[in-house]
Amino acid sequence: MARIVGVDLPEHKRLFVALTAIYGIGRSRAMKALEDCGIDSFKKVADLSDVELNLLRKHIEDTYRVEGELRREVMMNIKRLMDLGCYRGLRHRRGLPVRGQRTRTNSRTRKGPRRQIGGRKKKA
C-alpha cells in the first residue's frame, strides 16, 4: 500500500485523485506535483513503481506543507485571532460564521441543531 506523509493512498484510484486524500493537496497541486516528478497523472496508485513513489514522496515532503504541520499552523492562526480578541476571533470562540454570512436563518453547520425556545402552550 502506498503511504505518503502518514496517509495511505487508495490503491484503485488514479494518482491525481488519490493524492487529494492528503490534507493540503487538492487537484491542481496534485497535478503540479506529478508533472514536476514526471509521473503520468492517470496511472493507478497500484501501478506505481517504488522509484516513482519515493520520488513523489520526497517531492511532496520537501515542497509542500501538508498534514500535521499544516493543521498545526491553521490552528495556531485561529488561536492567535481568538487571543487578540478581534471580531473574527470572537466569532470563532462563539462557534458562529466568521466570514459575514447571515445567521438569522441558515448557518446550521456552525451553530449546530436547533434548540427549542420557550415552554409549552398554555391551556385555555
Secondary structure, 3 states (H helix, E strand, C coil): CCEECCEECCCCCEHHHHHHHCCCCCHHHHHHHHHHHCCCCCCEHHHCCHHHHHHHHHHHHHHCCCHHHHHHHHHHHHHHHHHHCCHHHHHHHHCCCCCCCCCCCCCHHHHCCCCCCCCCCCCC
